[in-house]
Amino acid sequence: MLQITCFENDEKKMIDFNRVFEFVYGKHAIKRDTKFAKESPLDRCFVVYSDGQPVARAAAMINYDIQYHNQKIGLIGYFECINDLDISRYLFDHVFSYLRDLDCEYCIGPLNGNTWQRYRITKPSDNPDFFLDNVNPPYYYQLFTDNDWEIVSEYETTHVTKSEFDVDRVSEFTTKFNDLNIHIRRINLDQYTDELKKLYDISINSFVDNLFYSPINWETFQSMYGQLKNIISADYVLIAESDKNEPIAFIFALPNILSSIKRSLVIKTIAIKPNYRSLGLASYLVQLIHKAAFDGGQEEILHALMYKNNISTKIAAQHSEPYREYVLMGKTL
């Protein structure tokens, strides 16, 4: 027998919300307790019970910064569910009903409030998970499609090995950007907070035109990137500055600490301020990271979670091979 509870963010009631993770991933899996970001427009949480056990969950949200086809958008985030179509449908039906009562016309998910947080479904793949990857059970994509969701955007991770690296491009780019008085430097880890403020300024300017973008404050950005300080190497986080010492672009990569088979690097973020996008900076930064990584003994580089229709990102990751695919789904209410 299925039952469902609907509640506002309440610490005591969140216990079962978080317990769903155990039923989906197993008792010994690394748990992701739900800590909603300040910018997460949380409205209601839902937990489905089967024979008294919490087996599925989701959060209903409305983020007014997210626009799609001039419709009022509702979001489904923090989705987790055991491999059961009836249970997933029962959950979706209740969340959809709630969002309709709020006059939402279209639902997008899974998306945890904004695209700075966890979102997307990872499609089934034989390749191993990597650090900061979007990980979910392989049946999630089927659950969404069997519930008549449609794909609204597609993403991919690609990988490149040393044998595919074009060293001549680095020299060509270096000459070009020296002539433009654009200089590349490594991040200063001794002034990490000040450096993060520069990355934050570049990011909020760079991503503003991205699909489903919504802004976050400095404190949230600092929390996200601050926890990575002890993992990153200055060799793999580069900042581009103009002749006026204005930070205009950066690339943020870090070791794939989940890999025990080979030494690999994950390129997490590439951000370019709008006025400098046409110069080829993304390609240059990627090539510099490739060189630093392979010179440093890395065997593989992963270009993580790229939007497939982002032309500059595709150019930056050319010569790479497919590794994993992801989708963001939508459904008319």
C-alpha positions in Angstrom: 0.0 0.0 0.0 1.3 3.4 -1.0 1.0 6.6 1.1 2.5 10.0 0.6 3.3 12.9 2.9 3.7 16.5 1.9 5.4 19.0 4.2 7.4 22.2 4.4 11.1 22.0 5.2 11.0 20.6 8.7 14.1 19.0 10.4 12.2 16.2 12.0 10.2 15.3 8.9 13.4 15.5 6.8 14.6 12.3 8.5 12.5 10.1 6.2 13.2 12.4 3.2 16.9 11.5 3.7 16.2 7.9 4.5 15.0 7.3 0.9 18.6 7.5 -0.1 19.3 4.3 1.8 16.6 2.4 0.0 17.7 3.6 -3.4 21.5 3.2 -3.1 21.9 0.7 -0.2 22.8 1.0 3.4 26.5 1.3 2.8 26.4 4.0 0.1 27.8 7.4 0.8 24.8 9.4 1.9 23.8 12.9 0.5 21.8 14.4 3.4 19.7 17.2 2.0 20.9 20.7 2.8 18.9 23.1 0.8 20.8 26.1 -0.5 19.6 29.6 0.4 18.7 30.2 -3.2 16.7 26.9 -3.5 13.1 28.1 -3.8 11.8 25.1 -1.8 8.1 25.0 -1.5 7.1 21.5 -0.4 8.7 18.1 0.2 7.1 14.8 -0.7 7.9 11.3 0.6 6.2 8.1 -0.7 5.9 5.2 1.7 5.4 1.5 0.7 4.4 -0.7 3.5 5.6 2.0 5.9 9.1 2.4 4.4 10.2 5.6 2.6 11.0 4.6 -0.9 10.7 7.8 -3.0 11.0 11.5 -2.6 11.0 14.8 -4.4 10.8 18.6 -3.7 8.5 20.9 -5.5 9.9 24.3 -6.2 9.3 27.5 -8.2 12.3 29.6 -9.3 11.0 32.7 -11.0 14.4 33.4 -12.6 14.0 30.2 -14.7 12.2 30.8 -18.0 11.1 28.4 -20.6 8.8 29.1 -23.6 7.0 31.9 -21.7 5.4 29.4 -19.3 5.2 29.4 -15.5 7.7 26.8 -14.6 7.6 24.4 -11.7 10.6 22.3 -10.7 11.1 18.8 -9.3 14.3 18.5 -7.4 16.0 16.1 -4.9 14.4 13.2 -6.7 15.2 9.7 -5.5 13.1 6.6 -6.1 13.5 2.8 -6.0 13.1 1.0 -9.3 9.4 0.9 -9.4 7.3 2.6 -12.1 4.1 2.7 -10.1 5.8 4.3 -7.2 7.5 6.9 -9.4 4.1 7.7 -11.1 2.4 8.0 -7.7 5.1 10.5 -6.6 5.0 12.5 -9.9 1.2 12.7 -9.9 1.1 14.3 -6.5 3.9 16.7 -7.2 2.3 17.7 -10.5 -1.1 18.2 -8.8 0.5 20.5 -6.3 2.3 22.5 -9.0 -0.9 22.9 -11.0 -2.6 24.4 -8.0 0.2 27.0 -8.1 -0.7 27.7 -11.7 2.4 26.1 -13.1 2.1 25.1 -16.7 5.3 23.1 -17.3 7.6 21.1 -15.0 11.4 20.7 -15.3 13.5 18.2 -13.5 15.4 16.8 -11.8 16.7 20.2 -10.8 17.6 21.1 -7.2 16.4 24.7 -7.4 19.0 26.1 -9.7 21.7 24.9 -12.0 24.5 25.7 -9.5 23.1 22.7 -7.5 22.7 19.1 -8.6 20.6 18.6 -11.7 20.1 16.3 -14.7 19.7 12.6 -15.2 22.8 10.5 -16.0 22.0 8.0 -18.8 23.3 4.4 -18.3 27.0 4.0 -19.1 29.7 1.4 -18.7 32.3 4.1 -17.8 33.2 4.5 -14.1 31.9 7.4 -12.0 34.3 10.3 -11.5 34.7 13.0 -8.9 31.9 15.6 -9.0 30.0 13.5 -11.6 26.2 13.5 -11.5 25.5 10.0 -10.2 22.1 8.2 -10.1 20.8 4.7 -10.6 20.8 3.6 -14.3 17.1 3.1 -14.3 16.2 6.8 -13.6 16.2 7.7 -17.3 13.7 4.9 -18.0 11.5 6.0 -15.0 11.2 9.5 -16.5 10.6 8.5 -20.1 8.0 5.9 -19.0 6.2 8.7 -17.1 6.1 10.7 -20.4 8.7 13.2 -19.6 10.5 14.8 -22.6 14.1 15.9 -23.0 14.6 19.7 -22.8 18.4 19.8 -22.8 21.3 17.4 -23.3 24.8 17.3 -21.8 27.9 15.2 -22.1 31.2 14.3 -20.5 34.0 13.6 -22.9 37.6 12.4 -22.3 40.9 12.9 -24.0 44.2 11.0 -23.6 47.8 12.1 -24.1 48.0 10.5 -27.5 45.3 12.8 -28.8 46.9 16.0 -27.4 48.0 18.6 -30.0 51.0 20.4 -28.5 51.5 22.7 -31.4 48.2 24.5 -30.6 49.6 25.7 -27.3 52.4 27.6 -29.0 50.0 29.2 -31.5 47.6 30.3 -28.8 50.4 31.7 -26.6 51.7 33.9 -29.4 48.2 35.2 -30.1 47.3 36.1 -26.6 50.6 37.6 -25.8 50.0 40.0 -28.8 46.6 40.8 -27.2 48.2 41.5 -23.8 46.1 38.8 -22.2 48.0 37.0 -19.6 47.3 33.6 -18.0 48.4 32.8 -14.4 47.8 30.1 -11.9 45.5 30.6 -8.9 47.1 31.9 -5.7 46.1 29.3 -3.1 47.6 31.5 -0.3 44.9 34.1 -1.2 42.2 31.6 -2.0 39.2 33.6 -0.8 40.3 36.7 -2.7 40.8 34.6 -5.8 37.4 33.0 -5.4 35.8 36.4 -5.5 37.4 37.0 -8.9 36.1 33.6 -10.1 32.6 34.5 -8.8 32.6 37.8 -10.7 33.6 36.0 -13.9 31.0 33.3 -13.3 28.0 35.4 -12.7 28.8 37.4 -15.9 29.7 34.4 -18.0 26.7 32.2 -17.2 23.9 34.8 -17.3 22.8 33.7 -20.8 22.9 30.0 -20.0 19.7 27.9 -20.3 17.8 27.8 -17.0 20.4 30.2 -15.3 19.6 31.9 -12.0 22.0 33.9 -9.9 23.5 32.9 -6.5 25.1 35.0 -3.9 28.8 35.2 -3.0 28.4 33.2 0.2 26.9 30.2 -1.6 29.6 30.3 -4.3 32.3 30.5 -1.7 30.8 27.5 0.1 30.7 25.4 -3.1 34.3 26.2 -4.2 35.8 26.7 -0.8 35.4 23.0 0.2 37.6 22.1 -2.8 40.7 24.0 -1.7 42.5 21.0 -0.2 41.9 18.9 -3.4 42.9 21.3 -6.2 46.4 22.0 -7.5 47.4 25.5 -8.6 48.6 24.0 -11.8 45.1 23.1 -12.8 43.2 26.3 -12.0 44.1 29.1 -14.4 42.9 32.7 -14.5 43.1 35.0 -17.6 43.6 38.7 -17.1 43.4 41.6 -19.5 46.2 44.3 -19.9 44.3 46.2 -17.2 44.7 43.2 -14.8 40.9 42.6 -15.0 40.1 38.9 -14.5 38.2 37.9 -17.7 38.2 34.1 -17.7 39.1 31.0 -15.8 39.3 27.2 -16.0 38.9 25.1 -12.9 40.1 21.5 -13.0 40.9 19.1 -10.2 42.2 15.5 -9.7 39.7 12.7 -10.2 40.1 11.3 -6.7 37.7 8.5 -7.4 39.9 6.9 -9.9 42.2 4.1 -8.7 42.9 2.7 -12.2 44.6 5.7 -13.9 45.6 9.2 -13.0 42.9 11.5 -14.4 41.8 15.1 -14.2 38.3 16.6 -14.3 37.7 19.9 -15.9 34.8 21.3 -13.9 34.3 24.8 -15.1 35.3 27.1 -18.0 34.0 30.6 -17.8 34.6 33.6 -20.1 33.3 37.1 -19.7 30.9 37.9 -22.7 33.2 40.6 -24.2 36.0 38.1 -24.6 34.2 35.0 -25.9 35.1 35.4 -29.5 38.9 35.3 -28.9 39.3 31.5 -28.4 40.1 31.8 -24.8 38.2 28.6 -23.9 40.3 26.6 -26.3 43.5 28.2 -25.1 42.8 27.5 -21.4 41.9 23.9 -22.2 45.1 23.4 -24.1 47.1 24.8 -21.3 45.4 22.5 -18.8 46.0 19.6 -21.2 49.7 20.4 -21.3 50.0 20.9 -17.6 48.1 17.7 -16.9 50.0 15.4 -19.3 53.4 17.0 -18.3 52.4 16.2 -14.7 51.7 12.6 -15.4 48.0 12.6 -15.9 46.8 9.9 -18.3 43.3 11.1 -19.0 41.3 14.4 -18.9 37.5 14.5 -18.5 35.6 17.5 -19.8 32.7 17.2 -17.4 29.0 17.9 -17.8 29.1 20.1 -20.9 25.9 21.5 -22.5 25.8 19.9 -25.9 24.8 23.0 -27.7 27.5 25.2 -26.3 29.7 25.8 -29.3 32.7 27.3 -27.5 32.8 24.4 -25.1 32.5 21.9 -28.0 35.4 23.6 -29.7 37.4 23.5 -26.5 36.9 19.8 -26.1 37.6 18.8 -29.7 39.6 15.6 -30.3 37.9 14.1 -27.2 35.8 11.0 -27.1 32.3 10.5 -25.6 32.3 9.3 -22.0 28.8 9.8 -20.5 25.5 11.5 -21.4 23.0 13.4 -19.3 19.5 14.9 -19.9 17.3 17.4 -18.2 13.6 16.5 -18.6 10.3 18.4 -18.9 6.6 17.7 -18.9 3.5 19.8 -19.6 1.2 19.9 -16.6 
